[in-house]
Structure formats: C-alpha cells, structure tokens
Amino acid sequence: MSKYRSFKEKILLEMSNLQAYTKMPSRPALSRKYNLSRATVDKAFRELVADGLLYTVKGSGTFIAPDASGGKLSNKGGVANWGVIVPNIMYDICPVFLRGIEDYTQQYDINIIICNTDNDVLKERDHLMRLARSGIAGVIIIPAISGLNEPSGFQELKTRRIPFVFCNRGLDSMGETPLITSNDFYGGYIATKHLIERGYRNIGFISRYRYRTSMNRFYGYAAALQESCLPINRSIISTQNNGTDSTLMDIIVKMLTADEPPDAFFCHNDEIACCTYNAVLAVGKRVSKDVGIVGYDNTTVCETLDTKLTSVSFKSYEIGSKAAQILQNMILGRPLAGANVFMFQPELVDRSSSLGPGTLPV
C-alpha cells in the first residue's frame, strides 16, 4: 500500500506540471519506470479518472482533464487557452483566418491568445517561449518568413509536449508537424492563365521575398506561360526585394518604361498589386487597357480601387477553421488519418483590372 500511495503522489506531482489534454505515458511504461505491477498502476489510473483528474479516449490513451493542472491551462469552468501566432493581424488575410479559428473554438469554450511576429524570427521565438511557459494547451502558427531556416522556440513546445500546427507554410525541419495551406502553385497558374486568356502576352511577376510560398506561385506562373508557349521574360520578373515600398515602386516603374514593357503583372499578393497599380498610373498608363494586374489573397482593398482588382482567393477562413479542428484532435490525442498536409484549392475572383489589352473598365 505504501508503494501504491507513493506512486499516486508521484503521478499527481507530474500531472501538476503538465497542461490540460496532455497524453499520459502508457501504463506499461509507468509500470517499468516505477517497478510496479500493472495492477497497481491500473488502480491509480482508475481512481484518478473517477476523481475527474484524468480521462481516457478509446484507442488513443489517457489524458489530463482540464481542471487537473492547477489552473495553469484552464479556468474553473474548464476553458482552455490556445496561442495563435500571425505575421501581422492588420493584414486582411489574418482577420479572416482568425475568424475561422474563433468560429470553431467558441463551440468548445476555448480562448485564443493572439501574437504578432511582423515576420521577425526573434519575436516569433519570444512568443513561443512565453506561450510555452504560460501553460498553453496548443498553438496555431503562420511561421515568420525570416525564420524559415531557424525554427527556434518550437523545441520548447516539443519539450513540454504542447501540440502545434503550421498554416500557410511549414518548416522543412519539421515535416512531422501538420500543415494546413492553400495550393500556391495552382493559384499562380490560374492567375497567369487568366491573363493569357484575356489576351496579355508579356506578363511579369513581382514578389517582395523569395521563400517557399512566393516561389510556388512563381512556378505556377511559369507553368502557365510554358503551357501557352509564351516566353518567360526574366527582365520583368522580381522575386526578391527586401526594401521599402518606394524601392519596389522603382523596380516596377523601370519595367514599365523599358523598351519592351510588360502588358500585365501577376503579383504575389494584393499589397504588391496595389503598388503595381500606382506604378502603372505614375507612368501615364491605364490599368487593364495598357497593363493588366492580378493580385493574390482577395483582400478588402480589391474593391476600394477605382479599377477593382482581380485577385486569387486564398481560402483563409477555411484554413483557420481546419487548423483549429486539427489542433483540437491533437490535444485530445486523436490520431490524424493519412497524410498530415491539408490543402485548399484557391479560386480566381475576376474584376476590372484584367479585362484584356485595349479594354477599359466600365
């Protein structure tokens, strides 16, 4: 009996340092660790389940109940806390993405704590470390672009057995982590194919950073051109520019005033598309008639321009909702069925900025 009591006290102490929904070690593993019979371990687990401190999921194992962690992870009503880390909550895809998460979590009494990285890997690391120390139940994150090769902070989550999922883009060093994303290659393909079908022939591509997402969209752009036997004109392609908006504007103006200027642009996102829009006007040309433009993300700015912007819908809401569902399953110890990559198909939203050469918007 003294061994049994000592074991139960050790288990309770171990549980007090873990977050709610954490999966407990298997009973055979605990039997070996503490040199106890399986019957003794089973008895302790049954009592902890009966006391509401543990719960079991058939086929998955035994987990810490929400109220068993000393208030670190949930309040007295059993409300869990999740962290959500985004590059910039002010950018339009982020509010829609967060709405997808919130619409799911509100059904299960889950709070979300929102953190901004500004695509700074050091800020990302600080957020991850702080969330891990606070006893968060899980994390949904859009990784910082500058941190693609330096996943610092994620090891802290792993050490504390805090589940997390990536959205929009993942990290090569963490291929085992679930990724919920959009088919960027297809998005680049349908954007460029649309411009080709409207009659544009010398189509440029602009992105600010060279990373997986921008390059996948570039590959889709290139594939559409090659499929239509159109040249890939590298003088009107810019895939890496870490400068200011004025620097990007200068790059686009230089392209537009060259001897063989582009008659259309596919832009990595709507922000760059707006910069391209202003550059077209600055050189005395007209959007759509002289230069077609297609953006990406289908943000609210598309409808505010005088010539409304054609853009690719990223499916941000669906990605956020799916990420929340996957994270909840991980927290509850439910295994993922099949591959751990979940991909949504983007759609083109056709507006007035890409009607075809010689065509003025109404």
LINBELZI-V712133 format. One record per backbone hydrogen bond with DSSP energy under -1.0 kcal/mol. NH is the residue of the N-H (numbers start at 0). CO is the residue of the C=O. E is the energy in kcal/mol with one decimal. If there is no record, write none. Layout:
nh=<NH & NH>
co=<CO & CO>
e=<E & E>
This chain:
nh=<4 & 5 & 6 & 7 & 8 & 9 & 10 & 11 & 12 & 13 & 14 & 15 & 16 & 17 & 20 & 21 & 23 & 29 & 30 & 31 & 32 & 33 & 35 & 40 & 41 & 42 & 43 & 44 & 45 & 46 & 47 & 48 & 49 & 50 & 51 & 52 & 53 & 54 & 56 & 59 & 60 & 62 & 63 & 64 & 67 & 71 & 77 & 81 & 82 & 83 & 84 & 85 & 90 & 93 & 95 & 96 & 97 & 98 & 99 & 100 & 101 & 102 & 104 & 105 & 106 & 107 & 109 & 110 & 112 & 114 & 116 & 117 & 119 & 123 & 124 & 125 & 126 & 127 & 128 & 129 & 130 & 131 & 132 & 133 & 134 & 135 & 136 & 138 & 139 & 140 & 141 & 146 & 147 & 149 & 151 & 153 & 156 & 157 & 158 & 159 & 160 & 161 & 164 & 165 & 166 & 167 & 168 & 173 & 176 & 178 & 179 & 180 & 182 & 183 & 186 & 187 & 188 & 189 & 190 & 191 & 192 & 193 & 194 & 195 & 196 & 197 & 198 & 199 & 203 & 204 & 205 & 206 & 214 & 215 & 216 & 217 & 218 & 219 & 220 & 221 & 222 & 223 & 224 & 225 & 226 & 227 & 228 & 229 & 235 & 236 & 237 & 240 & 247 & 248 & 249 & 250 & 251 & 252 & 253 & 254 & 255 & 256 & 257 & 262 & 263 & 264 & 265 & 266 & 267 & 269 & 272 & 273 & 274 & 275 & 276 & 277 & 278 & 279 & 280 & 281 & 282 & 283 & 284 & 287 & 288 & 289 & 290 & 291 & 292 & 293 & 294 & 296 & 301 & 302 & 303 & 308 & 310 & 312 & 318 & 319 & 320 & 321 & 322 & 323 & 324 & 325 & 326 & 327 & 328 & 329 & 330 & 331 & 332 & 333 & 341 & 343 & 346 & 348 & 352 & 357 & 358>
co=<0 & 1 & 2 & 3 & 4 & 5 & 6 & 7 & 8 & 9 & 10 & 11 & 13 & 14 & 63 & 18 & 61 & 25 & 26 & 27 & 28 & 29 & 30 & 36 & 37 & 38 & 39 & 40 & 41 & 42 & 43 & 44 & 45 & 46 & 48 & 47 & 47 & 62 & 60 & 56 & 56 & 54 & 21 & 52 & 64 & 68 & 74 & 110 & 137 & 112 & 139 & 114 & 87 & 90 & 91 & 92 & 93 & 94 & 95 & 96 & 97 & 98 & 100 & 101 & 103 & 104 & 104 & 79 & 81 & 83 & 85 & 86 & 116 & 119 & 120 & 121 & 122 & 123 & 124 & 125 & 126 & 127 & 128 & 129 & 131 & 130 & 80 & 162 & 82 & 164 & 84 & 143 & 144 & 146 & 149 & 150 & 152 & 153 & 154 & 155 & 157 & 156 & 138 & 177 & 140 & 179 & 166 & 170 & 173 & 339 & 165 & 341 & 343 & 181 & 182 & 183 & 184 & 185 & 186 & 187 & 188 & 189 & 190 & 191 & 192 & 193 & 195 & 194 & 263 & 235 & 265 & 237 & 210 & 211 & 212 & 213 & 214 & 215 & 216 & 217 & 218 & 219 & 220 & 221 & 222 & 223 & 225 & 224 & 232 & 233 & 204 & 207 & 243 & 244 & 245 & 246 & 247 & 248 & 249 & 250 & 251 & 252 & 254 & 201 & 201 & 291 & 203 & 293 & 205 & 295 & 268 & 269 & 270 & 271 & 272 & 273 & 274 & 275 & 276 & 277 & 278 & 280 & 279 & 290 & 286 & 285 & 285 & 262 & 352 & 264 & 309 & 311 & 298 & 299 & 300 & 301 & 348 & 346 & 314 & 315 & 316 & 317 & 318 & 319 & 320 & 321 & 322 & 323 & 324 & 325 & 326 & 327 & 329 & 328 & 178 & 180 & 312 & 310 & 307 & 288 & 355>
e=<-2.6 & -2.4 & -2.4 & -2.5 & -2.3 & -1.9 & -2.4 & -2.4 & -2.1 & -2.4 & -2.6 & -1.6 & -1.0 & -1.7 & -2.8 & -1.6 & -3.2 & -2.1 & -2.4 & -2.0 & -2.5 & -2.4 & -2.0 & -1.6 & -2.8 & -2.1 & -1.8 & -2.3 & -2.5 & -2.0 & -2.2 & -2.4 & -2.4 & -1.9 & -1.4 & -2.5 & -1.3 & -2.4 & -2.8 & -2.7 & -2.1 & -3.4 & -2.1 & -2.3 & -1.9 & -1.5 & -2.5 & -2.8 & -2.6 & -2.9 & -2.6 & -2.7 & -1.6 & -1.8 & -1.2 & -2.4 & -3.0 & -2.0 & -1.8 & -1.6 & -3.1 & -2.6 & -2.8 & -2.4 & -1.2 & -1.7 & -1.5 & -3.1 & -3.0 & -2.6 & -2.0 & -2.6 & -1.5 & -2.3 & -2.3 & -2.3 & -2.5 & -2.4 & -2.6 & -2.4 & -2.8 & -2.3 & -2.2 & -1.4 & -1.1 & -1.6 & -2.7 & -1.7 & -2.5 & -2.3 & -2.6 & -1.1 & -1.5 & -1.5 & -1.8 & -1.2 & -1.0 & -2.1 & -3.0 & -1.9 & -1.3 & -3.1 & -2.0 & -2.7 & -2.0 & -2.5 & -2.5 & -1.9 & -1.7 & -2.4 & -2.4 & -2.9 & -2.4 & -1.6 & -2.1 & -2.4 & -2.0 & -2.9 & -1.8 & -1.9 & -2.8 & -1.9 & -1.6 & -2.4 & -2.6 & -1.4 & -1.6 & -2.1 & -3.0 & -1.6 & -1.6 & -2.5 & -2.7 & -2.5 & -2.0 & -2.0 & -2.7 & -1.8 & -2.1 & -2.9 & -2.5 & -2.0 & -1.9 & -2.6 & -2.5 & -1.4 & -1.5 & -3.0 & -1.8 & -1.2 & -2.5 & -4.1 & -1.9 & -2.7 & -2.3 & -1.8 & -2.1 & -2.8 & -2.2 & -1.6 & -2.5 & -1.5 & -1.3 & -1.9 & -1.0 & -2.3 & -2.7 & -3.0 & -2.8 & -1.8 & -2.0 & -2.3 & -1.6 & -2.5 & -2.6 & -2.2 & -2.0 & -2.4 & -1.9 & -2.2 & -1.4 & -1.5 & -2.3 & -3.1 & -1.5 & -2.3 & -1.8 & -2.4 & -2.3 & -2.0 & -2.9 & -3.0 & -1.6 & -1.1 & -1.3 & -2.0 & -1.8 & -3.7 & -2.0 & -2.4 & -2.5 & -2.4 & -2.3 & -2.0 & -1.9 & -2.6 & -2.6 & -2.3 & -1.9 & -2.1 & -2.7 & -2.1 & -1.3 & -3.0 & -3.1 & -2.3 & -1.1 & -3.4 & -1.4 & -2.8 & -2.0>
